[in-house]
Amino acid sequence: MIGIIGKKVGMTSVFSEEGKNIPCTVIEAGPCVITQIRSEENDGYNATQLAFDDISEKNTIKSAKGHFDKANTNAKRKVVEFRDWDGDQAVGETVSVDILEEGEFVDVVGTSKGKGFQGVVKRHGFRGVGDATHGQHNRLRAPGSIGACSTPSRVFKGMRMAGRMGGERVKMINLEVVKVLAEKNVVLVKGAVPGSKGSYVIIEK
């Protein structure tokens, strides 16, 4: 599996050759540096470690600084491992947005926006009572009954109720690469990508 680390810039839209307006997410992808190659013999699995986004050395612990010095690169903020990397690579090499091609489909992983504690209407799409007649009072967004009485005398696990929403790892699969701007290290993918502006995302192909 080949991939690259990026940062969500925002959203825009482009026109296709047929004149259709396509909503796209703009991602600043790379350049990433290969900082470590894990092998079956030494680590028990095969993986390639990439690092992205420079950070000042004063904000880096000594052990991490030594790790980046082995790859002959500056300290980085984001480090991600890609299992079973397809192709030849070496520590210190740079992975750029050139690995992506227009028209291919990729998976994008990110952390969704945190929305705090939410009710069942927003969190699970409940409709609520929908009517204020027949003595209903402040029940328009209520969850309703959550279980039976003497049988089973409990609430089943997984019951959809109010709770904390968002802030979770989300993978969007099969997003089309609409445009690759190699000179600007930018890629445009069709559709929405989880996370807020400036958040890190992982592009897998």
C-alpha positions as a printed NumPy array, in Angstrom:
array([[  0.   ,   0.   ,   0.   ],
       [  1.376,   3.375,  -1.046],
       [  0.258,   6.615,   0.547],
       [  1.142,  10.144,   1.55 ],
       [  0.422,  12.496,   4.445],
       [ -1.363,  15.762,   3.772],
       [ -3.117,  18.716,   5.321],
       [ -6.679,  19.751,   4.507],
       [ -6.753,  23.245,   3.012],
       [-10.464,  23.643,   2.303],
       [-13.022,  23.074,  -0.429],
       [-13.497,  24.392,  -3.938],
       [-15.116,  23.283,  -7.171],
       [-13.872,  22.69 , -10.71 ],
       [-15.661,  22.219, -14.007],
       [-15.331,  18.98 , -15.924],
       [-14.924,  18.768, -19.696],
       [-18.675,  18.227, -19.922],
       [-19.283,  21.461, -18.005],
       [-20.369,  19.74 , -14.78 ],
       [-19.445,  21.495, -11.532],
       [-17.527,  19.05 ,  -9.3  ],
       [-17.131,  19.787,  -5.558],
       [-13.556,  19.075,  -4.468],
       [-11.457,  19.068,  -1.313],
       [ -8.048,  20.738,  -1.579],
       [ -5.274,  18.82 ,   0.18 ],
       [ -1.667,  19.916,   0.577],
       [  0.029,  16.529,   0.17 ],
       [  3.7  ,  16.208,   1.002],
       [  6.537,  16.369,   0.426],
       [  7.056,  13.576,   2.97 ],
       [ 10.354,  12.065,   4.043],
       [ 10.903,   8.346,   4.622],
       [ 12.243,   8.21 ,   8.185],
       [ 12.232,   4.451,   8.825],
       [ 11.69 ,   1.133,   7.062],
       [ 10.393,  -1.689,   9.236],
       [ 11.036,  -5.287,   8.229],
       [  9.663,  -8.673,   9.158],
       [ 13.013,  -9.746,  10.582],
       [ 13.556,  -6.787,  12.91 ],
       [ 10.053,  -5.561,  13.745],
       [  7.719,  -8.437,  12.956],
       [  5.98 ,  -6.625,  10.109],
       [  6.772,  -4.693,   6.95 ],
       [  6.037,  -0.976,   6.884],
       [  7.382,   2.338,   5.667],
       [  7.323,   5.354,   7.979],
       [  6.695,   8.812,   6.512],
       [  7.074,  12.195,   8.221],
       [  5.431,  15.473,   7.208],
       [  5.34 ,  19.156,   8.184],
       [  8.475,  20.771,   9.631],
       [  8.598,  21.737,  13.302],
       [ 11.213,  23.747,  15.206],
       [ 13.881,  21.728,  17.005],
       [ 13.191,  23.446,  20.335],
       [  9.751,  21.78 ,  20.334],
       [ 11.197,  18.322,  19.621],
       [ 12.372,  15.857,  22.253],
       [ 15.925,  14.533,  21.904],
       [ 14.897,  10.972,  21.065],
       [ 12.706,  12.187,  18.196],
       [ 15.419,  14.548,  16.978],
       [ 17.882,  11.654,  16.832],
       [ 15.339,   9.624,  14.908],
       [ 14.992,  12.359,  12.273],
       [ 18.757,  12.928,  12.134],
       [ 19.193,   9.316,  10.979],
       [ 17.026,  10.174,   7.972],
       [ 19.001,  13.407,   7.446],
       [ 15.9  ,  15.563,   7.682],
       [ 14.398,  18.274,   9.842],
       [ 12.108,  17.477,  12.758],
       [  8.557,  16.746,  11.635],
       [  5.191,  17.134,  13.301],
       [  3.284,  14.178,  11.819],
       [  4.611,  10.608,  11.481],
       [  2.597,   7.791,   9.891],
       [  3.409,   4.185,   8.97 ],
       [  2.135,   2.536,   5.789],
       [  2.01 ,  -1.26 ,   5.881],
       [  3.366,  -3.352,   2.999],
       [  4.683,  -0.485,   0.869],
       [  4.711,  -1.434,  -2.815],
       [  7.963,  -0.469,  -4.499],
       [ 11.583,   0.277,  -3.661],
       [ 12.361,   2.959,  -1.108],
       [ 15.197,   4.049,   1.158],
       [ 15.484,   6.085,   4.336],
       [ 15.853,   9.784,   3.563],
       [ 14.04 ,   9.676,   0.227],
       [ 11.206,  12.107,  -0.452],
       [  7.671,  11.082,  -1.38 ],
       [  5.773,  13.778,  -3.239],
       [  2.313,  14.216,  -4.678],
       [  3.615,  12.767,  -7.962],
       [  2.654,   9.284,  -6.731],
       [ -0.986,  10.244,  -7.397],
       [ -2.51 ,  10.332, -10.862],
       [ -5.564,  12.181, -12.072],
       [ -8.558,   9.901, -12.48 ],
       [ -7.495,   7.227,  -9.99 ],
       [ -9.376,   6.472,  -6.79 ],
       [ -7.902,   6.82 ,  -3.295],
       [ -8.957,   6.42 ,   0.343],
       [ -8.626,   9.418,   2.661],
       [ -8.397,   9.047,   6.455],
       [ -8.962,  11.93 ,   8.851],
       [-10.398,  12.894,  12.223],
       [-13.927,  14.25 ,  12.037],
       [-14.881,  17.545,  13.642],
       [-15.781,  17.266,  17.312],
       [-19.367,  18.392,  17.97 ],
       [-19.525,  17.857,  21.728],
       [-22.513,  16.329,  23.534],
       [-25.457,  16.088,  21.126],
       [-28.996,  14.772,  21.265],
       [-30.503,  11.928,  19.277],
       [-31.891,  14.143,  16.499],
       [-28.482,  15.496,  15.506],
       [-26.429,  12.443,  16.476],
       [-28.584,   9.66 ,  15.014],
       [-31.091,  11.426,  12.787],
       [-34.179,  10.809,  14.926],
       [-37.298,  12.668,  13.791],
       [-38.623,  13.477,  17.248],
       [-42.334,  13.618,  18.015],
       [-42.994,  16.034,  15.183],
       [-46.256,  17.269,  16.68 ],
       [-47.058,  19.441,  19.682],
       [-50.72 ,  18.437,  20.035],
       [-52.402,  15.969,  22.411],
       [-50.672,  17.237,  25.491],
       [-47.119,  16.942,  24.171],
       [-44.834,  19.347,  26.006],
       [-41.165,  19.879,  25.118],
       [-40.968,  16.446,  23.48 ],
       [-40.172,  17.492,  19.912],
       [-36.536,  16.301,  20.074],
       [-36.863,  13.618,  22.747],
       [-35.563,  10.062,  22.19 ],
       [-38.71 ,   8.304,  23.426],
       [-38.713,   4.87 ,  25.049],
       [-35.363,   3.1  ,  25.431],
       [-36.525,  -0.387,  26.44 ],
       [-39.233,  -2.7  ,  27.679],
       [-40.419,  -3.065,  31.287],
       [-39.995,  -6.339,  33.238],
       [-38.578,  -8.126,  30.219],
       [-35.663,  -7.733,  29.662],
       [-35.459,  -5.369,  32.661],
       [-32.46 ,  -3.588,  31.198],
       [-31.334,  -1.395,  28.315],
       [-29.469,  -3.224,  25.571],
       [-25.928,  -2.192,  24.77 ],
       [-25.622,  -0.062,  21.667],
       [-28.921,   1.744,  22.209],
       [-28.857,   4.943,  20.178],
       [-28.977,   7.736,  22.714],
       [-27.557,  11.204,  23.278],
       [-23.799,  11.419,  23.741],
       [-20.532,  12.834,  22.521],
       [-20.383,  13.183,  18.765],
       [-17.506,  13.589,  16.318],
       [-13.772,  13.595,  16.93 ],
       [-13.424,  10.078,  15.523],
       [-11.179,   8.488,  12.906],
       [-13.097,   8.342,   9.629],
       [-12.075,   6.793,   6.306],
       [-13.67 ,   7.973,   3.063],
       [-13.137,   5.319,   0.399],
       [-12.963,   5.552,  -3.388],
       [-12.581,   9.305,  -3.781],
       [-11.566,  10.328,  -7.287],
       [ -8.408,  12.372,  -7.811],
       [ -9.65 ,  15.264,  -9.94 ],
       [ -6.439,  17.279, -10.307],
       [ -2.804,  17.053,  -9.204],
       [ -0.786,  20.272,  -8.959],
       [  2.713,  18.884,  -8.489],
       [  4.465,  22.259,  -8.474],
       [  2.329,  23.371,  -5.517],
       [  2.161,  19.966,  -3.745],
       [ -1.62 ,  20.13 ,  -3.955],
       [ -4.18 ,  17.485,  -4.906],
       [ -7.915,  17.924,  -5.476],
       [-10.146,  14.976,  -4.606],
       [-13.826,  14.729,  -5.433],
       [-16.195,  15.056,  -2.495],
       [-15.798,  15.769,   1.207],
       [-12.947,  14.747,   3.493],
       [-13.334,  14.46 ,   7.291],
       [-11.737,  17.07 ,   9.527],
       [-11.446,  20.812,   9.829],
       [ -9.223,  23.12 ,   7.816],
       [ -5.578,  22.604,   8.707],
       [ -6.105,  19.084,  10.043],
       [ -3.901,  16.197,   8.927],
       [ -5.202,  13.544,   6.549],
       [ -3.737,  10.325,   5.171],
       [ -4.15 ,   9.472,   1.491],
       [ -3.937,   5.768,   0.641],
       [ -3.917,   4.183,  -2.8  ]])
